[in-house]
Structure formats: C-alpha cells, structure tokens
Amino acid sequence: MTGDIWQQIFNYDNYGELLVLVRNSLIAGAMLGLVGGVIGTFVMMRDLAFAVHGIAELSFAGASAALLIGANVAAGSLVGSILAALIIGALGVRARDRNSVIGVLMPFGLGLGVLFLALYKGRAANKFGLLTGQIVAVDTVQMSWLVGTSAVVLLGLAAVWRPLVFASLDPEVAAARGVPVRVLSPVFMILLGLSVAVSIQVVGALLVLALLVTPAAAAMRVTASPIRVTLLSVLFAVTSVVGGILLALGSTIPISPYVTTISFALYLGCRIVGGGTTRRARQVAESR
C-alpha cells in the first residue's frame, strides 16, 4: 500500500521522454517565478497577501465562465482578475475596508466558479486544472499570452519601481514628498491582477499564494533590503515552480502539492536562519 502511494507521488519511468513534453511548461514556470517573485515583494510590503487570494477567486470564476461558454480560459481568468483588482482598489482604500471587501468577494467568486464548473459537461481534467494547476497544458498560444502578460507586468513595475517602493514602505511620507500614492495604488492592483491571472494557469486558483506570497515572505525573513528581498524572492519562486514541475512530471499527482511543499520548505528554512540571526544580533547588542 505504502509502495503504491509512493509510486504515485514519485515515478521516474520514461522520465527523459516526458521531459521533452514540458519544455513550454518549464519556460512558463521560470517566467512565472520571475513575475511572482518581483511582484510578491510589493505584495508583502503593502500587506496585500489576503488580496491575492481574493483576486484569485474571481479569476477562477472568470476562467470557469470562459470554460463553460467555450471561450479562451486565459482571457476569462484575466477579466476576472482585473475586475477583482479594480473593485478591491476602488472600495478598499484603508486596510480594514480592503479586508472586508475581499472577505465578501472571495466566497462570491468561489461560488460562481463552482456553479460554472458544475454546469460544464466537458473533461473533468479541465475543471480540476483550474483549481490545482496543470503541467503539460501550456501550448504555444498560451505561452505567447503568458510571456506577453508577464512582460507587461515587469515593464510596468520597472516604470514605477522607485516611487512604488517609497509608497509601499511609508505611504504618508511619500505622499508628503509629492509621490502620487493614490495613482500608484490602482496601477499596482492592475499589475497584481495580471500576475494572478498568469499564475493560475500553472499552479491553479487555490494555491496561487505559494507563488505570489510565500517566496517574498521567506526572503523577508533573512534580509530587509528591498533589492535583496526581490532577488531572493525571484530565486525562491523560480525554484518552487520549476522544481515542482520536474517532480510532478513523473507522477499522477497535480503540480500544486509539489510547488507548495518546496515553497513552504524554503520559507521554513529562511525562518530558521532568520531567527538565528536575530538572536545573535540581540545577544551582541545586549553584551554591549
């Protein structure tokens, strides 16, 4: 029994032949890791981890609706994400209001998604993939869309990088210095919505936090520098996605458990390392 379970989780028979089939997925995973790692830094700075989950639920509803009517699933996911991002950005200016809005949107989006999937009479794998991700589902058309959307996100972040960092770390001081904080907020939410939409294509709607939140949260445990946090976050996100794809390739298990396990392991390791560093710094300070 145990052997059968282990065989389902890790099975490397004909691994070389299978590896050729996921070339696009590996490239997509690396691209998603780059996007998720970069934007995840600002998600943590701006305390928007909960917003990621809320956007993911409406993105799931949009993708499910597109699947039901036979439209492009990626486009449906994108519409749902952008709609959620605009609603959260417009109605949730303060943290308390934002969390309330997200708390209302999450069950609504999830309920709509479940309804659309229940009405869909096609392949069960298509339904399951929206929730837990897929490995070999990234074709050339999806790849072009993913690369294009990722480029928009990265170029957008590059254009507003310095003022966005300032506004994320200290919005009141940034506003006093003339930084357009109120403009940057909806711009960032739109970029976040795009990032969620592309991430769902690989890791699924339920576990998108593992790509957009956990890597940056891990990086922040070991450094406070925005640049180093971003670099480590990208490294952790790419490792989680690409490593998850390579591990899931030879199994019958969806990709999400592998991605989330690697991501959590990295966070746990950073937390241990960061905790040790903090204790040593405290001891040095007390000895003086």
Contacts in CASP RR format, 6 or more apart in sequence:
PFRMAT RR
TARGET T0000
AUTHOR 0000-0000-0000
METHOD contacts of the structure
MODEL  1
MTGDIWQQIFNYDNYGELLVLVRNSLIAGAMLGLVGGVIGTFVMMRDLAF
AVHGIAELSFAGASAALLIGANVAAGSLVGSILAALIIGALGVRARDRNS
VIGVLMPFGLGLGVLFLALYKGRAANKFGLLTGQIVAVDTVQMSWLVGTS
AVVLLGLAAVWRPLVFASLDPEVAAARGVPVRVLSPVFMILLGLSVAVSI
QVVGALLVLALLVTPAAAAMRVTASPIRVTLLSVLFAVTSVVGGILLALG
STIPISPYVTTISFALYLGCRIVGGGTTRRARQVAESR
8 251 0 8 1.000
8 252 0 8 1.000
8 253 0 8 1.000
9 251 0 8 1.000
9 253 0 8 1.000
10 247 0 8 1.000
10 250 0 8 1.000
10 251 0 8 1.000
11 250 0 8 1.000
11 251 0 8 1.000
11 252 0 8 1.000
12 250 0 8 1.000
13 250 0 8 1.000
15 249 0 8 1.000
15 250 0 8 1.000
18 249 0 8 1.000
18 250 0 8 1.000
19 249 0 8 1.000
21 136 0 8 1.000
22 135 0 8 1.000
22 136 0 8 1.000
22 245 0 8 1.000
22 249 0 8 1.000
24 138 0 8 1.000
24 139 0 8 1.000
24 140 0 8 1.000
24 142 0 8 1.000
24 143 0 8 1.000
25 135 0 8 1.000
25 136 0 8 1.000
25 137 0 8 1.000
25 138 0 8 1.000
25 202 0 8 1.000
25 245 0 8 1.000
26 242 0 8 1.000
26 245 0 8 1.000
26 246 0 8 1.000
27 143 0 8 1.000
28 138 0 8 1.000
28 142 0 8 1.000
28 143 0 8 1.000
28 146 0 8 1.000
28 201 0 8 1.000
28 202 0 8 1.000
29 202 0 8 1.000
29 238 0 8 1.000
29 241 0 8 1.000
29 242 0 8 1.000
29 245 0 8 1.000
30 238 0 8 1.000
30 241 0 8 1.000
30 242 0 8 1.000
31 146 0 8 1.000
31 147 0 8 1.000
31 150 0 8 1.000
32 146 0 8 1.000
32 150 0 8 1.000
32 198 0 8 1.000
32 199 0 8 1.000
32 202 0 8 1.000
32 203 0 8 1.000
32 211 0 8 1.000
32 237 0 8 1.000
32 241 0 8 1.000
33 211 0 8 1.000
33 215 0 8 1.000
33 234 0 8 1.000
33 237 0 8 1.000
33 238 0 8 1.000
33 240 0 8 1.000
33 241 0 8 1.000
34 150 0 8 1.000
34 154 0 8 1.000
34 234 0 8 1.000
34 237 0 8 1.000
34 238 0 8 1.000
35 150 0 8 1.000
35 153 0 8 1.000
35 154 0 8 1.000
35 195 0 8 1.000
35 198 0 8 1.000
35 199 0 8 1.000
36 195 0 8 1.000
36 199 0 8 1.000
36 211 0 8 1.000
36 212 0 8 1.000
36 215 0 8 1.000
36 233 0 8 1.000
36 234 0 8 1.000
36 237 0 8 1.000
37 211 0 8 1.000
37 212 0 8 1.000
37 215 0 8 1.000
37 216 0 8 1.000
37 230 0 8 1.000
37 233 0 8 1.000
37 234 0 8 1.000
37 236 0 8 1.000
37 237 0 8 1.000
38 153 0 8 1.000
38 154 0 8 1.000
38 157 0 8 1.000
38 230 0 8 1.000
38 233 0 8 1.000
38 234 0 8 1.000
39 153 0 8 1.000
39 157 0 8 1.000
39 191 0 8 1.000
39 192 0 8 1.000
39 195 0 8 1.000
39 212 0 8 1.000
40 212 0 8 1.000
40 213 0 8 1.000
40 215 0 8 1.000
40 216 0 8 1.000
40 233 0 8 1.000
41 216 0 8 1.000
41 219 0 8 1.000
41 226 0 8 1.000
41 229 0 8 1.000
41 230 0 8 1.000
41 233 0 8 1.000
42 48 0 8 1.000
42 157 0 8 1.000
42 164 0 8 1.000
42 165 0 8 1.000
42 168 0 8 1.000
42 188 0 8 1.000
42 192 0 8 1.000
43 49 0 8 1.000
43 51 0 8 1.000
43 52 0 8 1.000
43 192 0 8 1.000
43 212 0 8 1.000
43 213 0 8 1.000
43 216 0 8 1.000
44 213 0 8 1.000
44 216 0 8 1.000
44 217 0 8 1.000
44 220 0 8 1.000
44 229 0 8 1.000
45 165 0 8 1.000
45 168 0 8 1.000
45 169 0 8 1.000
45 226 0 8 1.000
46 168 0 8 1.000
46 188 0 8 1.000
47 95 0 8 1.000
48 192 0 8 1.000
49 209 0 8 1.000
49 213 0 8 1.000
49 217 0 8 1.000
50 98 0 8 1.000
50 99 0 8 1.000
50 102 0 8 1.000
51 88 0 8 1.000
51 98 0 8 1.000
51 102 0 8 1.000
51 189 0 8 1.000
51 192 0 8 1.000
52 192 0 8 1.000
52 196 0 8 1.000
52 208 0 8 1.000
52 209 0 8 1.000
52 212 0 8 1.000
52 213 0 8 1.000
53 102 0 8 1.000
53 106 0 8 1.000
53 208 0 8 1.000
53 209 0 8 1.000
54 84 0 8 1.000
54 88 0 8 1.000
54 102 0 8 1.000
54 103 0 8 1.000
54 105 0 8 1.000
54 106 0 8 1.000
55 81 0 8 1.000
55 84 0 8 1.000
55 85 0 8 1.000
55 88 0 8 1.000
55 192 0 8 1.000
55 193 0 8 1.000
55 196 0 8 1.000
56 81 0 8 1.000
56 196 0 8 1.000
56 200 0 8 1.000
56 205 0 8 1.000
56 206 0 8 1.000
56 208 0 8 1.000
56 209 0 8 1.000
57 84 0 8 1.000
57 105 0 8 1.000
57 106 0 8 1.000
57 107 0 8 1.000
57 108 0 8 1.000
57 109 0 8 1.000
57 110 0 8 1.000
57 205 0 8 1.000
58 80 0 8 1.000
58 81 0 8 1.000
58 83 0 8 1.000
58 84 0 8 1.000
58 105 0 8 1.000
58 108 0 8 1.000
58 109 0 8 1.000
59 77 0 8 1.000
59 78 0 8 1.000
59 80 0 8 1.000
59 81 0 8 1.000
59 84 0 8 1.000
59 193 0 8 1.000
59 196 0 8 1.000
59 197 0 8 1.000
59 200 0 8 1.000
59 205 0 8 1.000
60 77 0 8 1.000
60 109 0 8 1.000
60 110 0 8 1.000
60 113 0 8 1.000
60 130 0 8 1.000
60 131 0 8 1.000
60 200 0 8 1.000
60 204 0 8 1.000
60 205 0 8 1.000
61 80 0 8 1.000
61 109 0 8 1.000
61 110 0 8 1.000
61 111 0 8 1.000
61 112 0 8 1.000
61 113 0 8 1.000
61 116 0 8 1.000
62 76 0 8 1.000
62 77 0 8 1.000
62 79 0 8 1.000
62 80 0 8 1.000
62 112 0 8 1.000
62 113 0 8 1.000
62 116 0 8 1.000
63 73 0 8 1.000
63 74 0 8 1.000
63 76 0 8 1.000
63 77 0 8 1.000
63 80 0 8 1.000
63 130 0 8 1.000
63 200 0 8 1.000
63 205 0 8 1.000
64 112 0 8 1.000
64 113 0 8 1.000
64 114 0 8 1.000
64 115 0 8 1.000
64 116 0 8 1.000
64 117 0 8 1.000
64 120 0 8 1.000
64 127 0 8 1.000
64 130 0 8 1.000
65 71 0 8 1.000
65 76 0 8 1.000
65 112 0 8 1.000
65 113 0 8 1.000
65 116 0 8 1.000
66 72 0 8 1.000
66 73 0 8 1.000
66 75 0 8 1.000
66 76 0 8 1.000
66 77 0 8 1.000
67 73 0 8 1.000
67 116 0 8 1.000
67 117 0 8 1.000
67 120 0 8 1.000
67 126 0 8 1.000
67 127 0 8 1.000
67 130 0 8 1.000
68 116 0 8 1.000
68 117 0 8 1.000
68 119 0 8 1.000
68 120 0 8 1.000
73 130 0 8 1.000
74 142 0 8 1.000
74 145 0 8 1.000
74 146 0 8 1.000
74 197 0 8 1.000
74 201 0 8 1.000
77 197 0 8 1.000
77 200 0 8 1.000
77 201 0 8 1.000
78 149 0 8 1.000
78 194 0 8 1.000
78 197 0 8 1.000
80 197 0 8 1.000
81 193 0 8 1.000
81 194 0 8 1.000
81 196 0 8 1.000
81 197 0 8 1.000
81 200 0 8 1.000
82 190 0 8 1.000
82 193 0 8 1.000
82 194 0 8 1.000
82 197 0 8 1.000
84 105 0 8 1.000
84 193 0 8 1.000
85 189 0 8 1.000
85 190 0 8 1.000
85 192 0 8 1.000
85 193 0 8 1.000
85 196 0 8 1.000
86 186 0 8 1.000
86 189 0 8 1.000
86 190 0 8 1.000
87 101 0 8 1.000
87 105 0 8 1.000
88 98 0 8 1.000
88 101 0 8 1.000
88 102 0 8 1.000
88 105 0 8 1.000
88 189 0 8 1.000
89 98 0 8 1.000
89 185 0 8 1.000
89 186 0 8 1.000
89 189 0 8 1.000
90 186 0 8 1.000
91 97 0 8 1.000
91 98 0 8 1.000
91 101 0 8 1.000
92 98 0 8 1.000
92 100 0 8 1.000
92 101 0 8 1.000
93 185 0 8 1.000
117 127 0 8 1.000
117 130 0 8 1.000
120 126 0 8 1.000
120 127 0 8 1.000
125 134 0 8 1.000
128 254 0 8 1.000
129 137 0 8 1.000
129 204 0 8 1.000
129 254 0 8 1.000
130 200 0 8 1.000
130 204 0 8 1.000
130 205 0 8 1.000
131 204 0 8 1.000
131 205 0 8 1.000
131 206 0 8 1.000
132 204 0 8 1.000
132 206 0 8 1.000
132 207 0 8 1.000
132 254 0 8 1.000
132 255 0 8 1.000
132 256 0 8 1.000
133 200 0 8 1.000
133 201 0 8 1.000
133 202 0 8 1.000
133 203 0 8 1.000
133 204 0 8 1.000
133 254 0 8 1.000
133 255 0 8 1.000
133 256 0 8 1.000
134 201 0 8 1.000
134 202 0 8 1.000
134 254 0 8 1.000
134 255 0 8 1.000
135 245 0 8 1.000
135 248 0 8 1.000
135 249 0 8 1.000
135 255 0 8 1.000
137 201 0 8 1.000
138 146 0 8 1.000
138 201 0 8 1.000
138 202 0 8 1.000
142 201 0 8 1.000
146 198 0 8 1.000
146 201 0 8 1.000
149 194 0 8 1.000
149 197 0 8 1.000
149 198 0 8 1.000
150 198 0 8 1.000
152 191 0 8 1.000
152 194 0 8 1.000
153 191 0 8 1.000
153 194 0 8 1.000
153 195 0 8 1.000
153 198 0 8 1.000
156 187 0 8 1.000
156 191 0 8 1.000
157 164 0 8 1.000
157 191 0 8 1.000
160 184 0 8 1.000
160 187 0 8 1.000
160 188 0 8 1.000
163 174 0 8 1.000
163 179 0 8 1.000
163 180 0 8 1.000
163 184 0 8 1.000
164 184 0 8 1.000
164 188 0 8 1.000
165 226 0 8 1.000
166 173 0 8 1.000
166 174 0 8 1.000
166 177 0 8 1.000
166 179 0 8 1.000
167 174 0 8 1.000
167 175 0 8 1.000
167 179 0 8 1.000
167 181 0 8 1.000
167 184 0 8 1.000
167 185 0 8 1.000
169 226 0 8 1.000
171 181 0 8 1.000
174 181 0 8 1.000
175 181 0 8 1.000
192 212 0 8 1.000
195 212 0 8 1.000
196 208 0 8 1.000
196 212 0 8 1.000
199 208 0 8 1.000
199 211 0 8 1.000
199 212 0 8 1.000
200 208 0 8 1.000
202 241 0 8 1.000
202 245 0 8 1.000
202 255 0 8 1.000
203 210 0 8 1.000
203 211 0 8 1.000
203 241 0 8 1.000
203 255 0 8 1.000
203 256 0 8 1.000
203 259 0 8 1.000
204 256 0 8 1.000
206 256 0 8 1.000
207 256 0 8 1.000
207 259 0 8 1.000
207 260 0 8 1.000
210 240 0 8 1.000
210 256 0 8 1.000
210 259 0 8 1.000
210 260 0 8 1.000
210 263 0 8 1.000
210 264 0 8 1.000
211 237 0 8 1.000
211 240 0 8 1.000
211 241 0 8 1.000
211 259 0 8 1.000
211 263 0 8 1.000
214 236 0 8 1.000
214 240 0 8 1.000
214 260 0 8 1.000
214 263 0 8 1.000
214 264 0 8 1.000
214 266 0 8 1.000
214 267 0 8 1.000
215 232 0 8 1.000
215 233 0 8 1.000
215 234 0 8 1.000
215 235 0 8 1.000
215 236 0 8 1.000
215 237 0 8 1.000
215 240 0 8 1.000
215 263 0 8 1.000
215 266 0 8 1.000
215 267 0 8 1.000
216 229 0 8 1.000
216 233 0 8 1.000
217 267 0 8 1.000
218 232 0 8 1.000
218 233 0 8 1.000
218 236 0 8 1.000
218 263 0 8 1.000
218 266 0 8 1.000
218 267 0 8 1.000
218 269 0 8 1.000
218 270 0 8 1.000
218 271 0 8 1.000
219 228 0 8 1.000
219 229 0 8 1.000
219 230 0 8 1.000
219 231 0 8 1.000
219 232 0 8 1.000
219 233 0 8 1.000
219 236 0 8 1.000
219 270 0 8 1.000
220 229 0 8 1.000
221 267 0 8 1.000
221 270 0 8 1.000
221 271 0 8 1.000
221 273 0 8 1.000
221 274 0 8 1.000
221 275 0 8 1.000
222 232 0 8 1.000
222 270 0 8 1.000
222 273 0 8 1.000
222 274 0 8 1.000
222 277 0 8 1.000
223 229 0 8 1.000
223 232 0 8 1.000
236 263 0 8 1.000
236 266 0 8 1.000
237 263 0 8 1.000
239 262 0 8 1.000
239 266 0 8 1.000
240 259 0 8 1.000
240 260 0 8 1.000
240 262 0 8 1.000
240 263 0 8 1.000
240 266 0 8 1.000
241 259 0 8 1.000
243 258 0 8 1.000
243 259 0 8 1.000
243 262 0 8 1.000
244 255 0 8 1.000
244 258 0 8 1.000
244 259 0 8 1.000
244 262 0 8 1.000
245 255 0 8 1.000
245 258 0 8 1.000
247 258 0 8 1.000
247 262 0 8 1.000
248 254 0 8 1.000
248 255 0 8 1.000
248 257 0 8 1.000
248 258 0 8 1.000
END
